[in-house]
Amino acid sequence: MKAGLLLSTLVAIATTSNAAPTLSLGPRSVLSKHGRRQISAECDLSALDNVTLPIAGTSLPAPGADFFLASITVGRGVQNYTCGNDSTAAPVSTGAIAILYEASCVGVADPDLLASLPGQALAISLPDDPQADLDCGSQPLERAGHHFFTAAKVPTFDFTESGDPELGLGAMSVGVKSPAPDASTAVPWLSLNRADGSVGPIQSIYRLNTAGGVAPATCANQEPGATISVQYAAQYWVYSQ
């Protein structure tokens, strides 16, 4: 895995991540349950109504009764941490940066393949061009947007610059966390809820099937104040209203 390409690609998106959105969307009904975009002739996103959110056996809550699944993406990037002066303390999370890739059609056609995509994505580098598709094994994934944390540490999902601009920008708050099946190497699964600053119809997002991203156990041998970036991938299930 070429970490240099990954980090240079993420730096390219991080430089614009904290800018305020300059888009104007209509009412939330602009993305209606029966008006999802058509990604390709072979993929009708109305079939997402039949895709089950894979949270059985977790502590994550079900989506709101009036929410519908608008998109499934795979995020590939880094979880960031920092350390203070205590070398015995655990690193503190400072957020994440990731590029989001469209995987809704995979979810409709092959749920088992969808579940494997984060692990496959973690094993390869991001493309050097941050706008390029991700060649995830036999499954090419188109860029859909990017995920970042604002200066106020608000987890944010920006679909305005590529992918589906009708989804807008989701500013979220963390709801419930649930340990990943391999919690020693993968960050928790979690639900995120709509927060102030959102523009568009996004109501909740689920981070599932995580791979990687876990910080070192302690700050031993880490420079105080330095950023520790740990590569990760995950599914992000996006629900709208």
N, C-alpha and C positions, 0 to 999 in steps of 0.2 A: 504494500500500500504506500503510495507516494504522499506523505503527509504535507509536503511543500505545496503540491497542487491543491490539496484540500484547503489549507489555510489561506492561500492566496485567493482562492475563489470566494471564501467566506469574507475575507477582508473587502472584496469588491462589493459585496452586498451590505456589509456592516457600515460603510461610509454614508449610506443614505437611510439607514434603518430608523434613526431617531427623528427624521424630518416629519413634520405634521402632514397628514394626507391632504391633498388638494383636489379631491374628487367630490362630485355631487351626485348622489344616487337618489332615485325616486323612493317611494314608500316600500316597505319590506315586501309587499306583494309582487314587486318586480321580479322576484325569483319564486314563482309559484310552484307548488308541488307538481303540477302538470305542465310546467313550462321550463324544465331543466334544459340546459344546452345539449345539443347533439354533438358528441365528440367525434364520432365517425358513423358511417352508415351501418357498421356492424354492432354498434354499442348504443342502446337506447337507455338513457339514464333513468327513465321511469321504472326500470327494473330494479333500481336501488330500493324501491319500496319492499322488495322481497328479500333483501339482504339483512341478516341478523347481526346485531352488534355483539361481538364475542366477549361478553363480560360475565358469563356464567362462572361461578366459583370465585368471583372477586367481590370486593366490598363496594364496587362502583355503582352508583344509582342509575336507573333507567332514564333515558331521555324524557323530556316533557311530553305529555300526551299529544300536544298539538305541534310538536316539532317533527321535521322530516329530514331524512338523510340526504344532504345536498352534494357531498363529495367525500371521497376517500383519497388521502394523499400519503405518500411516504416522505418523511423528513430525513435528510442526511446532513449532519453537521457536527457541532461540538457542544458539549456541556461545559460551562466555565465555572471555575472555583478560584478562591484566593485563600491565603493564609496570613495569620498574624505572626507575632513573635514567639508564640508557644508551639514548639515543635511537636509536642505530644497531642495537641488538639486536632480535631478533624477539620479538613478544609471546608469553607463556607461557600455555598452555591451563590453565584452572581448572575445566573441566567444561562441562556443558550442562543446559538445562532445556527440556522439550518436553512437549506433550500428545500422547498416542497415540490414533490413530483406527483403528477396525476396518476392515480391507480384505481379510479372508480370502475373502469371497464374490467380490470382484473378481478375486482371484488364481485362483479356480476357473473363473470364467466367461470372463475376458478378460486373459490375461497381458500383452498389449501395453498395455492401458489401465492395468494395475497399474504397469508400468514408468514410465508418464508421470505418475503421481499426485504424486510428490515435486516435480517441476517445476511442476505446476499449483498445489500447495499453497503453494509458496514465493511464488507470484505474488499470493496473496490474504492478507488478515489473518485471524488467529484471531477467532472470535466473541467479543463483549464478555463474554458469559456463559461462564465456563470449563467449564460442564457441558453446553453446547450441542453439537449436531452441527456438523461442518465441511462447508460447502457447497462442495465441490471441483469446480467446473465443473458438469458434468451428473451428477456422482456424489456424493451426500450420504454422509458417513462418520460413524458413531456413535462417540462417545468410548469408549475402551477402558481408559484408565489414564493414567499419566504417568511421565516419565523425568526423573531428576535425579541429581546427585552428592551424596553425603553429605559431612559435614565432613571425613571421612577420605579423600575423593576416590574413593569407591567408586561406579562407575556402577550405578544402581539403576533397576529397572522395576517400578512398582507397579500391579498390576491389581486390587487389593482393593476400591477405592472405587467402581468402576464397571466396566462391560464384563464380564469373566469372572473373578469372584473365585476360582474354582478354580485359576487359574494362579498366584495368590498374589503373592509379591514376589521378584523375582530380583535378588540382589546379585551382580554380575559382576566379572570381571577381564578386561582386554583381552588377547586372544590374538595374532592375526596381523592386520597392516594391509596393504592393497593399494591402490595409487593409484586414484582415480576416473578415468574416461575423460577428464574435463576437470579435471585436478588444480589448475589455476590458480584455479578458482572453487568447486570442490566438495571437501569434506573426504573423507578416504580411506574406502573400504569397509573393514570389519573384522569379525572374529569375536570374540565375548566368551564366556567360560567361567564356569560356576557357581562362586561363591566363598562363603566363610563369611558367614552372615547371611541367606542365602536361606531363604524359607519357602514350600514348595510344590514342584511338580515340574519347574520350568524348569531345563534343563541347559546350553543354549547359545542365543545370540542372534547374528544376523548383521545388521549395518548395511549396506544395499545401496542402489544407485541414489540416491546422495546429490545434493543440490542446495544450493549455497551453503555458508556456514559458515566460509570461509577467512579467517584473520586478515590484517590489513595486513602488508606485508612487513617493516616496521620499526616501532619505537615513536616515530618522529618525530611531533611535534605531539600526543603522548598524555601525559596527566597521570600521573606515577608513582603506582602503587597503585590507579588507577581501573580499573573494569571496562569492557572493550570487548566489547559484545554484537553478534554477527554472526548475522543470521537464516539459518536453514537448514531443510531438510526431508529426510527419508530414509525408506526402508522398514526395518522391523525384523521379521525372520523369527524366530519364537520356537519353539524345539524343547524338547520334554519327554521324559520317560521313564516 
